[in-house]
Amino acid sequence: MYTWFLFRALRTPPQKNPLFLQMQHVVQPSWLDRMWNILMGLLLVLLFVKPPLFVVILLMIPIAYPVLSSTYYGVLFSLRTSSMIFTRRQEGSYDLIRLTPGGAWQAFWGVCAGSVHRNGDLDRLQHYLKRILTILMTMGVFIGFASLILPTVELKNEFLVMDIVVFTVIGLMLLEFSQSSVMSTLMGMTFAIYGRTIVDSRIGALVGFLVIQLTTYLTATVLAVSGLYPRLLITDIPAALAMLVGCLSVVLYVAILREIIIACLWRLISRRLNTAQHDMRQLIHAG
């Protein structure tokens, strides 16, 4: 799979790559911080205007926060990557970079790695994820043990359904963390090497990543809520088994869809840089 290979490569960046080192000094767009603060402010306003809606959102935070955080950092990674690579094109150093031993791909991969490691962003995102996963794992284990000692079959099945949902959320969070990091950097590189202006590359990377995020989760929600699971309940399949099949289908859908998108971005970059995909893998290992 492209995701695991590229994500492992992102976590072990090429420390000697010049563009990787330059990425540590890129200024973060201040409007992203302002946007995040505005969203937090709107959430506080809901506390006084619509308390029931605030409570609903508060209960969804353990699930929504990892997705929102990875989306926020994904936007950040894609903008950093596209800006840095397109700047190299504007300065006329692109042709010189292509003459280096590793070529443009190895140099630009340093930009991808640098975009996620600046200010320790990838480590910070991973730290947040570990804390939330620890809470969810504890909940999952507790619910699992509780289902074993409950007196009735109906209660056991209800708790089993809840346990399946909890572990499905855990799987989606792990996918979100790794695939968003990889996809956002490749998205930034793709629009930087295909774009005509720096504005085109930034807007393309931003909109492209957000559209994929929204499309993935909206279609996954439709599949889960109004598609597969209700149809399974019509049959004689037990509720727990129906939930298991439905949840596995959603996880596989998200994983496969985004893996296809990452593979397409990988091939577009390979074609544009005129570098074989096998050579791209070898150059990542070479650092």
Number of C-alpha atoms within 10 A of each C-alpha: 10 13 21 14 12 21 18 12 18 24 13 14 21 23 13 10 18 14 22 23 17 15 21 16 11 15 9 14 11 8 9 14 11 11 12 13 12 12 11 11 11 10 17 14 13 15 14 10 11 12 13 12 13 17 13 10 14 14 11 11 13 15 16 13 15 22 20 13 16 23 21 16 22 29 26 21 34 34 27 28 35 34 23 23 26 26 16 17 17 12 8 11 11 18 12 11 18 15 10 11 10 18 19 20 23 26 24 24 27 26 32 31 30 30 33 29 21 21 13 13 15 20 14 12 16 16 12 13 20 13 11 17 21 12 11 19 16 12 15 21 14 12 20 18 12 14 21 14 10 13 9 10 11 10 15 19 17 14 21 24 20 19 23 21 19 19 18 17 18 20 17 19 20 15 18 20 22 18 24 26 27 27 26 32 29 28 31 35 31 25 29 29 20 15 18 11 15 19 14 16 27 24 17 22 30 22 14 17 23 17 10 16 17 12 12 16 14 12 14 19 13 12 18 17 12 10 13 18 19 16 11 17 15 9 10 8 11 12 18 20 16 21 23 19 15 23 24 15 17 22 16 15 16 18 18 13 12 21 18 14 15 23 16 13 19 19 16 16 23 18 12 12 14 12 15 13 14 9 14 19 15 13 17 21 13 10 17
